[in-house]
Amino acid sequence: MTTIYDRVINALGIEGSANKVGVGVVQYNPPVVAVSGEPPAACFSILSNPRKTYITPPGHGFLPRETAWHHQRHICALIKQALEEAKLRPDEIDVVCFTKGPGMGAPLRSCAIAARMFSLTFNKPLLGVNHCVGHIEMGRAVTESRYPVVLYVSGGNTQVIAFSNGKYRIFGETIDIAVGNCFDRFARLLNLPNDPSPGYNIEQLAKKGSKLIELPYVVKGMDMSFSGLLSHLEREVKRSSHSPEDLCFSLQETVFCMLVEVTERAMAHCGQHEVLIVGGVGCNLRLQQMMRDMCSERNAKTFDMDFRYCIDNGAMIAQGGIVAFLAGESTKLEDTWCTQRFRTDQVDVKWRE
């Protein structure tokens, strides 16, 4: 990529594809010494990244309409907060980035409208960002991982990804529900709180478990399946033959083994020696440890993050947008529609070589 900007660029990012709405500001500072190709991670700074989470009662999920209302209530205050924390005026923003998809339709549209209004009010260009690519670019910027195999695990997505020939290629993925969705639905069976998140509460219970219960282990080539495992757990919960702690422990161990297996196979296929874990489930410390154990045997390195950057946030959309903007990308106003289905490998990654 040839960067055409030799000045500071500020990007505002708005994320709201699920139950979290966030606004972040990322700043690009041109390198002191000119570089060819992709700008180094050190050129980017996260200036602000506030967010709000829609929390539902225990045993309940979040519905699109109520989630959209939540985002609409908070988005203006979050934009104001993000600008104040970044110490920037609205006219100092160079590009407004928003999540184009994938995600829940109503929440996505609510945030896209906010992005359009900011753009029209202050005459700023717009840039629609793929949610999955935003996670990847945030991870690469924060960890400075350059050429990783990416394990993307969240409530709506489970994919093993690597960059090749101008796109992020999906080497393996779930064939039914995402791992985060599996965790969320299992938490409802146990009536666990949704605060701060179902996955976090499962992780805490799993730390107290010790008995490994045999569960369906479904890896089909490079793809995974979690729905049968969830159905099996539902029967175990009804029988009450095992403690919640042991069930959570067994769920984590089984699911994470599947994820690590497919990730290792992708590393061998691509000849890569780095793994980057992104997405909300990527906060799980047990998953991070299992990935480190696998990588140590392959003389490879694991890159992971905490809840600030793994969980959906506005800065990741700003980061995914600013690298595309630097490569000359933008989105026309008439093309700022949202879509619930937007594959990671549909994006032309023009900012990487």
Secondary structure, 3 states (H helix, E strand, C coil): CCCCCCCCEEEEEEECCCCEEEEEEEEECCCCCCCCCCCCHHHEEEEECCEEECCCCCCCCCCHHHHHHHHHHHHHHHHHHHHHHHCCCHHHCCEEEEEEECCCHHHHHHHHHHHHHHHHHHCCCEEEEEHHHHHHHHHHHHHCCCCCEEEEECCCCEEEEEEECCEEEEEEEECCCCHHHHHHHHHHHCCCCCCCCHHHHHHHHHCCCCCCCCCCCCEECCEECCHHHHHHHHHHHHHCCCCHHHHHHHHHHHHHHHHHHHHHHHHHHHCCCEEEEECHHHHCHHHHHHHHHHHHHCCCEEECCCHHHHCCCHHHHHHHHHHHHHCCCCECHHHCCCCCCCCHHHCCCCCCC
